[in-house]
Amino acid sequence: MDPEHRLVVAVVPGRRTAEHTEALVEQFRRRTAGRLMRLMTSDDYPAYEAAILRAYGATVIPPRTGKRGRPRSPYQVAPPGLNYAVVTKRREQGRVVEVGTRVVFGTIAAVLLASGMSKVSRAINTAFVERQNGTDRHRNARKARKTYRFSKDWRYHEAVTYLSLYSYNFCWPVRTLTTRDEHGQRRERSPAMAAGLADHVWSMAEWLSRPAVQRY
């Protein structure tokens, strides 16, 4: 998720596994044309580190040494400019008693500089994703907690997940994205408008009928 524009960039429905994490990060990298973000953050789920390194890392092939024995295997290193930090939580008896942060890729100075340039937060956090999860549960009744509206079929759950999250980008005016024009009139904006992908809040009919592949 892009917190500045509230844009949901990539979605992979399913259990939280290393395979799904890699698919999510690769999908995000592809949709952002492989550009390095100023700062990437997540919780301390270890699969993210491996997935980000696989998606953005550079492969290093160790030179031959001429010595006997098996040569060193190729490995990946984080490229310059890749800044990734995580939120860590320490629990005692199932309750969170301490919250901290840790820089995984990049330097502390680079991470602080990137967070200082942010328009939405100066702290390393996962609050925006957690807030989006709450919005998604509100918009998608199948994900509401303690309810009989849960999905009975995975195919429908997956389809409605994509429908809810991606239509949110174009069809949902977000209160915190509202601006005012030169005359002081309120202008509601969707995440897609804030990110420069649309010039108005789309209707659901407009979003559903628009071809997925544009030909010019």
WOMOCOR-V439278 format. One record per residue. RES is the residue in one small letter. NEAR is the number of other ideal C-beta (glycine too) atoms within 12 Angstrom. Layout:
RES;NEAR
RES;NEAR
//
This chain:
m;32
d;32
p;34
e;23
h;27
r;33
l;33
v;37
v;33
a;28
v;31
v;25
p;29
g;17
r;12
r;19
t;16
a;20
e;17
h;21
t;29
e;24
a;24
l;33
v;34
e;22
q;20
f;31
r;26
r;16
r;23
t;21
a;10
g;16
r;18
l;26
m;33
r;26
l;36
m;40
t;39
s;34
d;28
d;24
y;25
p;19
a;24
y;33
e;30
a;22
a;33
i;35
l;29
r;25
a;34
y;33
g;25
a;18
t;15
v;15
i;13
p;14
p;10
r;11
t;10
g;7
k;10
r;7
g;8
r;9
p;13
r;13
s;10
p;13
y;14
q;21
v;17
a;28
p;21
p;14
g;21
l;32
n;32
y;37
a;35
v;30
v;29
t;24
k;20
r;15
r;12
e;9
q;7
g;8
r;10
v;14
v;12
e;12
v;20
g;18
t;25
r;24
v;28
v;32
f;34
g;31
t;19
i;17
a;12
a;24
v;31
l;21
l;17
a;30
s;27
g;16
m;17
s;23
k;17
v;22
s;21
r;15
a;22
i;34
n;26
t;27
a;19
f;29
v;28
e;18
r;21
q;31
n;24
g;16
t;25
d;29
r;22
h;17
r;25
n;32
a;18
r;26
k;24
a;18
r;14
k;8
t;12
y;10
r;16
f;18
s;21
k;10
d;11
w;15
r;12
y;17
h;21
e;19
a;19
v;25
t;28
y;23
l;24
s;32
l;32
y;33
s;30
y;33
n;38
f;33
c;29
w;34
p;26
v;30
r;15
t;21
l;28
t;18
t;17
r;12
d;11
e;7
h;7
g;8
q;10
r;13
r;19
e;21
r;32
s;35
p;37
a;32
m;27
a;30
a;25
g;14
l;24
a;24
d;14
h;17
v;27
w;26
s;17
m;18
a;11
e;17
w;25
l;15
s;10
r;19
p;10
a;10
v;6
q;6
r;5
y;4
//
